[in-house]
Amino acid sequence: MLGSTHGTLTTDFRARVEACGETPRTAVHSTAAPSAEDAVALDVSGRPLHADVPDLDRFFRPESVAVIGASDTEGRPNTGITRQLLAWAQRVGARIHPVHPTRATVFGLPCHASVADLPEQVDLAVLLVGDPLPVIKELAEAKVKFAVAFASGFAETGDVGAAAQARLTAAVERSGLRLLGPNTNLNAFEAFRDDLDGPAIALITQSGHQGRPVYTLQELGIRLSHWAPTGNEADLETSDFISYFAERPEVGAIACYVEGLKDGRSFLLAADRAARNGVPVVAVKVGRTETGARMAASHTGKLTGADTVVDAAMRQFGVIRVDGLDELQDTAALLARARRPLADGVVVYSISGGTGAHFSDLATEAGLSLPTLTQAKQDELHQWIPEYLNVANPVDNGGHPVGDWRGRKIIDAILADPSVGVLICPITGPFPPMSDKLAQDLVDAAETSDKLICVIWGSPVGTEEAYRTTLLGSSRVATFRTFGNCITAVRAYLGHHRFTASYRSPFDEAPRTPSPSYRKAQALMRPGQQLSEHAAKQLLRAYGIRVPREQLVTSAAAAVRAAGLVGYPVVMKASGPQLGHKTELGLVKIGLTSASQIRDAYRELTDIARYENVPLDGILVCQMVERGVEMVVGVTRDDLFGPTVTVGLGGVLVEVLRDAAVRVPPFGEDQARAMLTELRGHPLLEGVRGAPPADVDALVEVVLRVQRMAMELGDVLSELDINPLMVLPRGQGAVALDALAICR
C-alpha cells in the first residue's frame, strides 16, 4: 500500500526514546526543498541527507553540440546517427560542430580535426567512437559540460568490460564533466511533439526499446517532455534524472524502466525529492543481486532477498512499482494528467449488471473503496433509472439513455456525491448508438467536473469512432483497454495522493550525531566475529532494549545461586561466540524449577558442548518469560542499500511462514507501524481466541531502537537477529529472549 499513517508519540514513549539518546519525531509535514546548507548535511553514518540535483538543462537543451566521429558516408552507422543529431539540433536550436580527423565537411558543415579545434566551448559532446576513454581528457581540457557515449563492450560484457568501465568512470570523475552511458542510445534526441498541452511524462530507461510504449503515448495525445536512456550508468544514473525531473514544472509524472540500481542511497534521496514535490514516480524494476542467493546465519537474513528490499524501499518512499510496460504507460499517463482526488470513493457505472458486478469484485479485491451510495442518492438516480435496477454501487443503468438528456443527468448526479472521487465506466464492447452516446456524455461531464472519470474500452478492434475520436480526444477522461490496467492505475493514483498528503521526509529527522548508546556498543563489537548470546544481549541493553533477568555462570553451584536470584522457573542456555541456533544442538533447557534440575542441566549442557567441540563463555541462567507474541526483529546488510531492518513473526514460525516486512533506514514511527500491518500474522498482535492485545507500542519502540543501532553500527554490524522478541500484553513491554549478532 502506498499510503502511510502517522502515529503520535506518547509521553512515555517519548521519554524512553530520549533515554536511548534519540530526538523524538515531530508531526511537522515538510515539503520545502532543502536549503543549500542542508544539501551537504550528513547523517550519523556520514551519508548525505539530501539529493544532489544535477543541472541537466544544458544536456537536454544545449546551445552547442560537438559530434565526435561524425560522418556523412552513406551506409555507415555513424552517418545515420549524425543525421538524426542534426535534425534534433535544429528542433532545439543548437549549433552542431562535427569532429573527425580526416573530413573537411560533414553534411555541408565545417568539420574540425579534434576537440581542441572547436570554435567555441560546447555544452554537449556526442561520442561516436569505439573507445570513449581517450576522448574524455580532451573534453575536460575544452571544458565540455556533458558527454554521451554510445559505445558498448563495457560492464554488460563481463569482468573485462567492467574493468574498462571502471577506468572510464575514474576518468570522468577526474574530468569534471558528466557522462551519459556508455552503452546508451539516441532516445534522448528523439522528436517530441510540441503541440500537446498539460503535464508531461518524463521517461527514464536502461533499455531503450522498453521505453517505446511510453514514448508512443504521444500518439494518443499524452505529452512526453524528456527521455533519459541511462545505459550502463558509468556516471549519470537513474537517480540523477529522477531528482532533476522532480524539479521540472512541466513534469507531471516520471516513468522508469530499471534493470539495476547503481546506488541505493542515491535512489532513496531522489525518490524523497520526488515525494517532497508531489511528483509521482512509476517504475518497472527487473533484475536481482547476489544478496537474494546468500543464506545468512540469522533468521532475519533468510527472510529478505534483494528484490524484497527493493520493493520495500520503493514503497517506503512512494515509488509506484508496476510489473508490465502496459501498466507503466497507463499508470504514468493517469498520474501525470489527473487532478488531486476530492474523495477516495470509487463508483462503477455500467450498462450491464454483469459487467458492473465483475469489475466491482476485481476493484474491491485490489483494495479500492466502493462506498454504498446513500438512500437519498439512490432515490435521485431512480428518477432516471428503473426501480428494479441496483444503483447502490455499482450503478446499473440497464442501458444508457440515447434519445434524451437523462444519461448526462445520471452521470452528474453520481459525480455530485461527496463520497465519490472516481467514476469508472467499463464499456466491454461497442454497441452503437448506446456506447457512442455514453462515451460522449462521459466526456462532456468530465469537462465540467473536478472528479476523475475513467473508461475501459473493451473492444479488441480499437478503431471505433467513440474510442478513437470521442474518448481519446478528451484530455480529461482517462481511457484504458483492460480492467486490470485501470484498477492498477486508479489504485496508484489514489495511493499516491494519500502518501504525499502526509509525507514527512525521514531524512529531515535522521540523527546526525551518535547517541550515548553508540559509545557503549562500540566496546562490545568484535570485528569479524559472531558475538555470544550474552554479549549480543549486552549490545541490546546498550540501546535500551529490554532483555530477561539473567546471569552468566561457569559452575553448577553458581548456576543454582543465579536461579535463586533470577527467580524460578528459569531457562538455561549455552552461551558462546560460535553458537547460532542452540535448540537444534540441545543446548537450551526450559522450565527448570529446582536446584537439582539446575545442576543436572548444567552438566548436560557442558557435556554436549564438549562433544560438539563448541567453545563456551559460560551458561546463561535466564528468567522464563512465557506469555506473549513471539516476533523477530533484525538487521541485515543489503548489497545495494546497506543496513536494513526486518520485523516478522518469530519463534518456530519464522522460517515456516516467512512472514516479514523490511524497511531501509531512515524511517519514522509511521513506517515502523506500517511494517506491522503488512504482516499476515498482524491479527496475533491484536489478540485472537481470547488472548489479550500485545504491546504494539513497545514493539514499535524496539524496531526504532534497532534502526538506530543499524544506522550507527552499520559499518561494523553485519547481522542482528532478535528471536524471539516476546511482545507481552498491552502495557507490559517486550523482552528480547535471544539474540545473535555478527560483526563485520
URMOBEL-V243613 format. One line per field, one symbol per residue. ss: DSSP state (h for helix, s for strand, l for the rest). psi: psi as a letter, one per 20 degrees, with the letter a starting at -180 (. if undefined). Layout:
BEGIN
ss->???
psi->???
END
This chain:
BEGIN
ss->llllllllllhhhhhhhhhllllllllllllllllllhhhlslllllsllllllllhhhhlllsssssllllllllhhhhhhhhhhhhhhhhllssssslllllssllssssllhhhllllllsssslllllhhhhhhhhhllllsssslllllhhhlhhhhhhhhhhhhhhhhhllssssllllhhhhllllllllllssssssllhhhhhhhhhhhhhlllssssssllllllllhhhhhhhhlllllsssssssslllllhhhhhhhhhhhhhhllssssssllllhhhhlllllhhhhhllhhhhhhhhhhhlllsssllhhhhhhhhhhhhhlllllllssssssllhhhhhhhhhhhhhlllslllllhhhhhhhlllllllllllllsslllllllllhhhhhhhhhhllllssssssssllllllhhhhhhhhhhhhhhhlllsssssslllllllhhhhhhhlllllssssllhhhhhhhhhhhhhhhhhhhllllhhhhllllllhhhhhhhlllllllsslhhhhhhhhhhllllsllssssllhhhhhhhhhhhlllsssssslllllllhhhllsssssllhhhhhhhhhhhhhhhhhllllllsssssslllllsssssssssslllsssssssslhhhhhhhllsssssllllhhhhhhhhhhlllhhhhhlllllllslhhhhhhhhhhhhhhhhhllllssssssssssslsllllsssllsssssl
psi->phqqqorqprggggghghhjjqpqqrjpopjqqqrhghhjqqahjjqqiqpooqnjgighmqhqppookqqjoqiqhhggggghhggghhhikqppoqppijqhqokiqppqhrhhjqirpqhppoolqhoighhggghghjlpgqqpohqakchiiagghhghhhhggghghhhirpppaakaajhikroppjjqrrqrppppqioghiighghihhijjpqphqoonicilheprghghggghiiphiohqpppophppgpgghgghghgggghikopppppprqrrihhiporhqgghihprghggggggghhjjpoprhrhhhggggggghhhqrpqirippppprjphggggghhgggghijqonqpqqhghhhghihipqhiqpjhoqooijopphiaihghggghhghipiiphpppopniqpmqighghggghggghhhjqjqppqpooipigjjqhhghgggiipihpopriqgghgggggghgggghgghhjppphhhjpqiqqrhhghghhiiqnpjqpqrgghhhhgghhjkpprrpqqprjqhghggghhhghpqrrppqqpqijpeohhhjkkpprkpjrhhhggghgggghgggggiloqqjappoqppogoapprpprprpphgibpqpqqapbbiigighlnqqqqpqqrahghghhghiiphjhhhhioqliqqqrnhghggggghhhggggghjhiiogqpoooqooorqpiiaqpohqqpppq.
END
